[in-house]
Amino acid sequence: MKKFKIKIKKIEPHQLTDRLLLINLYLTQAITLVVALVWILFQQRNPIKLLALPQDGNFALWGLGLAMTMLVIDLILSRVVPENSMDDGGINEMLFRNRPVWHIVLIAFIVSVCEELLFRGAIQHAFGPYWTSILFAVIHVRYLRHWIPTGWVFLSSYGLGYIYLESGTLWAPIMCHFLIDLISGMVIRFRRKEDNERA
């Protein structure tokens, strides 16, 4: 009888092709979505009701307010903290630098819905915002080499959990997460374009 061996090889970010990066992104988001839906169903809750649009626009104030606060803090951190302390291994740069605008919007939307459905919709319901934020920070493994971005991911997650509780709808953290990813992606995309034009 033959034995099957599975070899797992660690790939550094610079070894990823654009195609492989996108496959990895969409595959992980699909897994995130499936796990979220299964977990929510096991909690005997309805994911469609969980994603129902709220009657009033109050959630938008929570989402927009936290997004703007987080972007300002992120800007301050980028000016104060050494660049190598905020390094994510170059993944965000590779993901957004040559991406068309429509694709950045699509990525930001898919990531925000899938991750918020899992973390705020399923996990926070089971364990509360504190343990959810610890898990959220651990999942963003590319930041774990530096304590500042790890702490920042934890605080961001806690903020998303807080506005979910206060607004009573998942659309507040989804909107916040979407705006942060969208604006960060656009900054990377157009900063790269300006750098190329200057060169």
C-alpha positions in Angstrom: 0.0 0.0 0.0 1.3 3.4 -1.0 1.7 6.1 1.6 0.6 9.6 0.6 2.8 12.5 1.8 1.5 16.0 1.7 4.3 18.6 1.5 3.5 22.1 2.6 5.9 24.6 1.3 6.0 28.1 2.7 5.9 30.7 0.0 7.3 34.2 0.5 5.2 37.1 -0.8 7.6 38.0 -3.6 7.2 34.4 -4.9 3.5 34.9 -5.5 2.2 35.6 -9.0 -0.7 37.9 -9.4 -2.9 35.0 -10.5 -1.9 32.9 -7.4 -2.5 35.9 -5.1 -6.0 36.3 -6.5 -6.8 32.6 -6.3 -5.6 32.6 -2.6 -7.7 35.7 -1.8 -10.9 34.4 -3.4 -10.4 30.9 -2.0 -9.9 32.1 1.5 -12.9 34.4 1.3 -15.1 31.5 0.0 -13.9 29.4 2.9 -14.7 32.3 5.3 -18.2 32.6 3.9 -19.0 28.9 4.1 -17.7 28.7 7.7 -19.7 31.8 8.6 -22.9 30.4 7.1 -22.5 27.0 8.7 -21.7 28.5 12.1 -24.7 30.8 12.0 -27.0 28.0 11.0 -25.6 25.9 13.9 -26.5 28.8 16.1 -30.1 28.4 14.8 -30.0 31.9 13.3 -31.0 33.0 9.8 -28.1 34.5 7.8 -30.5 36.2 5.4 -32.2 38.0 8.3 -28.7 38.9 9.7 -27.9 40.6 6.4 -31.3 42.3 6.1 -30.9 46.0 5.3 -31.8 48.2 8.3 -34.9 50.5 8.1 -33.0 53.7 9.0 -29.6 55.0 7.9 -28.2 55.3 11.4 -25.8 52.4 10.7 -24.1 54.5 8.1 -23.1 57.1 10.7 -21.5 54.3 12.8 -19.7 52.8 9.9 -18.6 56.0 8.3 -17.6 57.5 11.7 -15.4 54.6 12.7 -13.9 54.3 9.2 -12.8 57.9 9.2 -11.5 57.7 12.8 -9.5 54.5 11.9 -8.1 56.1 8.7 -6.9 59.2 10.6 -5.2 57.1 13.3 -3.7 54.9 10.5 -2.3 58.0 8.8 -0.8 59.2 12.1 0.7 55.8 12.8 2.2 55.8 9.3 3.9 59.2 10.0 5.1 58.3 13.5 6.0 54.6 13.4 8.9 53.3 11.4 7.8 51.8 8.1 9.3 48.4 8.8 7.2 48.1 12.0 4.0 48.4 9.9 5.2 45.9 7.2 2.7 43.3 6.1 5.2 41.5 3.9 4.2 43.5 0.8 0.9 41.6 0.3 -1.3 44.7 0.2 1.1 46.4 -2.2 1.1 43.4 -4.5 -2.7 43.1 -4.3 -3.6 46.7 -5.1 -0.8 48.4 -6.9 -1.8 47.5 -10.5 -5.4 46.5 -9.9 -8.2 48.3 -11.8 -10.5 50.5 -9.7 -13.5 48.3 -10.2 -11.6 45.3 -9.0 -10.4 47.1 -5.8 -14.1 47.9 -5.1 -15.1 44.3 -5.7 -12.3 43.0 -3.4 -13.2 45.4 -0.7 -16.9 44.5 -0.9 -16.3 40.7 -0.9 -13.7 40.8 2.0 -15.9 43.1 4.1 -19.0 41.0 3.8 -17.3 37.6 4.2 -15.1 38.6 7.1 -17.8 40.5 9.0 -20.3 37.8 8.6 -17.9 35.3 10.1 -16.3 37.5 12.8 -19.1 39.8 13.9 -22.1 37.7 12.7 -21.0 34.2 14.0 -17.9 34.4 16.3 -18.8 37.5 18.2 -22.3 36.1 18.8 -20.6 33.1 20.5 -17.6 34.6 22.3 -18.1 38.4 22.5 -16.0 41.2 21.0 -12.8 40.7 23.1 -12.1 37.0 22.1 -13.3 37.7 18.5 -10.8 40.5 18.2 -8.0 38.3 19.5 -8.9 35.7 16.9 -9.2 38.4 14.2 -5.7 39.6 15.0 -4.3 36.1 14.8 -6.0 35.4 11.5 -4.2 38.5 10.0 -1.0 36.5 10.4 1.0 38.7 8.0 1.0 41.4 10.8 2.0 39.1 13.7 5.8 39.8 13.2 5.3 43.3 14.6 3.3 44.2 17.7 2.1 47.6 16.5 0.1 46.4 13.5 -1.1 43.4 15.6 -2.4 45.7 18.3 -3.9 48.0 15.7 -5.8 45.0 14.1 -7.1 44.0 17.5 -8.3 47.5 18.3 -9.9 47.9 14.8 -11.7 44.6 15.3 -12.9 45.6 18.7 -14.2 48.9 17.2 -16.1 46.9 14.5 -17.6 44.7 17.2 -18.6 47.8 19.2 -20.4 49.5 16.3 -22.2 46.2 15.5 -23.6 46.0 19.0 -24.5 49.7 19.1 -26.1 49.9 15.6 -27.8 46.5 15.9 -26.9 45.6 12.3 -24.0 43.9 10.5 -24.1 46.6 7.9 -22.3 49.1 10.2 -19.1 47.0 10.5 -19.4 45.9 6.8 -19.6 49.5 5.7 -16.6 50.5 7.9 -14.5 47.5 6.8 -15.4 48.2 3.1 -14.4 51.9 3.3 -11.1 51.1 5.0 -10.1 48.4 2.5 -11.4 50.5 -0.4 -9.6 53.7 0.6 -6.4 51.9 1.6 -6.4 50.0 -1.8 -7.0 53.2 -3.7 -4.1 55.0 -1.9 -1.8 52.1 -2.8 -3.0 52.0 -6.4 -2.7 55.8 -7.1 0.5 56.3 -5.0 2.2 53.7 -7.2 0.9 55.4 -10.3 2.3 58.8 -9.1 5.6 57.2 -8.2 5.9 55.7 -11.7 5.0 59.0 -13.4 7.8 60.8 -11.4 10.4 58.1 -12.2 
